[in-house]
Amino acid sequence: STLTNRFVQAGYQVVLIQPRGIGKSSGKLSGKSTTMLELVDDIRDTLDQLGIEEIWLVGHAFGNRLARSFTTYYPKYVKGLALLAAGGNYQMTSEAQNCLKNSFNMRLPKDKRLEMISCAFFAKGNDASIWLNGWFPQLAAAQIHATSTIDANKYKMAAGKKFLVVQASEDFIAPPEFAGKVLAKELEDQVTYKEVEHAGHALTSEQPDEVAEIVIEYFKQY
């Protein structure tokens, strides 16, 4: 991906951890039993297997919850933390919920599902077809369940570490005024807040170069 390439060009070793049961990874993935702590420990186990003791951690969408949870339980591993398209603790509109739910519905006709993906994840005018393939509904169900197994207040502050929030200005399911801006207001100096124009929840696929520049510049302080 453009984002990964930009990090490599900046001198970082990039590790993209596949969720359990996806690709060549192993482990049970269930929408009824998978917990956030299990996913947190998957990250720790992977880093230990690779002999990595310290990381710059980037979490996108659900990954912002997982990244903050990991930082909360294992703060010594985390040198710097960046959250992309971080959702907030608020009730989504019925339209947003419908678009999000149906983006995972593989039984929908291709054009209808593309409409749902565009609605939930992309800013107007951006090409949502690049996200049409590569979906894992079972993973989505597991992530939803994992989120329910941990109190958001437990991980909200990420063990008190300072972190970056990059929010998309046209994020339909996580609007800045209900998500990143709220977090920045609550945690004040702990949060560096940046907003990217003409992007939705699919932020890293819509404006990868701008996101990369923001994250790389932020991590320079470490």
N, C-alpha and C positions, 0 to 999 in steps of 0.2 A: 504494500500500500504506500501511497505518497507519504503518509504520516510516519510510517516505519522507516522509510528511506531517509526522510529528513532527520530523524533521530540518529540513525547510523552515520549519516554524513556529518553530524555534529559531534561524533565521537563516542556515542553510547552503544553498549551491547544491548540489543533488544531481545527480551524474552516474552513471547506471547503464549500464555498458558491455556491450553485447551480445557474446557470444562470436563469434568468427569463423565466418561462414557461417550465423549465426542471425539472423532478422529482416532488417534492412536492412544488416547488416555483411557484409563479404566476406572471402575468404581460405580456404585449404584447412583442413579439419578432418578429421583421420584418426586412427583408433584404432591405426594402425601407424607413424605418422611425426610427429605433432604433438608438439612439445617444450615444456617449461615455459618455456624462454627465449623461444620464439616468442610465447607467451601474455603473458609479461612485457613484451615489446617492443610488443605490441598496446596495452597500457595506456599505455606511454610515448608511442606514436605518437598515440593518441587525445587525451591531455592536451596534447601539443604542438599538435595541430590546433585545439584549443579555446583555446589560449593560457593554459593553467593551469600555473603553475610550482610550486605547493605545495598539498598535499591532506591531509585527514584521511581515512585509508583504512580501510575496513571490509571484512573478508573472512569469509564464512560457509561452513562445511563445507569443500569442496575449496578454496573461496576463501581459507581461512586459509593454505593452503600457497602459493597464488598471491600473496597479499598480502605474506607474509613474503619470498617470492622476489623480488618487485618491490622491496621495501624493501632487500633485500640488494644488488641490482644498482644501484638508483637511489635511494639514501637521501636525497639532497638534495630530492627531490620530497615526501617524507613528513614532515608536521608532527606527526601523531598516528596511532596504529595501534590498531585494535580487532579482535579475532578472536572470532567467534561459532561455538559448537559445533565447536571445533577438535578434530580427531582426533589420536590419539597413535600412536606407533610400537609397535604391539602387534598380536598376532594375534587377530582377531575370532573369536568362537565360530562353529561351523558353522551354528547357527541364525541368527545375525546375518548371516553371509555369504549364506545362502540367501534371507533376507528382502530384503536389499539387492539382490542379483542379480535376483530376480524382480519387484522393484518397477519395473524397467525393461523387463520382458517384456510387450510390447504384445499378444502372442498369448494371454495368459491371459484367462479370462473376467473381466469387470469386477469381480465380487464377490471373486474370488480375488486379483486384483491389488490391490484395495483393502485386502484383508487383509494383503498383503505390505508395502504402503506404511505401513499403520498399525503393523505390527510393527517396521519399520526406522526410522521417522521420528517417530512420535507417541507421546506419553505416554498411558497408559490413560485413556479417557474423552474424549479430544480428537478432534475431527472430522477424520479423514484425507481425507474426500471432497474437501476444498478443494484437494488436491494431485493429484487424479486426472488432470487434463488439463495440457497444456503441457510434456510431457516430450520430450527429445531424446536417444534412446539413443546416437546417433552422438557427441554431445557427451560423454556419460558415458564412452564408450570412449576418446575422445581425452584426457579428463582423467586416466583411469587410466594411459594410455600416457605422458602428460606427466609424471606423478608419478614414473614409473620412469626418467625421463631426468635426474633430479637427485638428488643425495645429500641426504637429509633434514638431515644435519648442516651442509650448506651454507647452508640458509636458517633453521635452527632459531632462531638468535639474532637474526634480522632486523637484521643489521648493528649489533647492540648497542643498538638503540633500545628504550626502554621501551614496553611495550604492555599492553593490556587483554585479558583472556580472560574471556568470558562463557560459562559452561558450563550445560547443562541437566541437572537432577538425575536425570531419567529417560531419558537418552540411551542407547538400547540398543546402537547401533553405535559410540558413542564415550563410554563411561562415564566420569564425572569422575575416578574413582580410577585410570584407566588413561590419561587424556588430559590435561585441563586442570590437575588437581592435580599430576600428574607434572611437567608443564612449569613450573608455578609453583615447585615444590620444587627443580628443577634450576637455574632461572635466578634464583631468589630475588627480590631487590629490582627486577629488571628487569620483573617481571610483577605486575600487579594482577589478582587473581583474584576473580570474582564468580560466584555460582551462582543459577540461576533455578529455582524449584520448579514442578512440574506441567508440564513441557515435555520434549520429546525433541529429536532432531536437527533437527526442523522448527521449532526454537526461535523464529525470527522470525515465523512464522505462528501460533504457539500463544500466545506472551506478548509481542506486539510493543510494547505500551506500557511494560512493565517493562524490556525490552531497550533501548528508546529512552532511557528515563530514565537507565539505567546508563551508556550510551555518551555521551550528551550531558553528563552530570555529569563523566565522566572527561575529555572533550575540553576542558572549561572551563579546565583547568590550562594549556592551550596558547594 
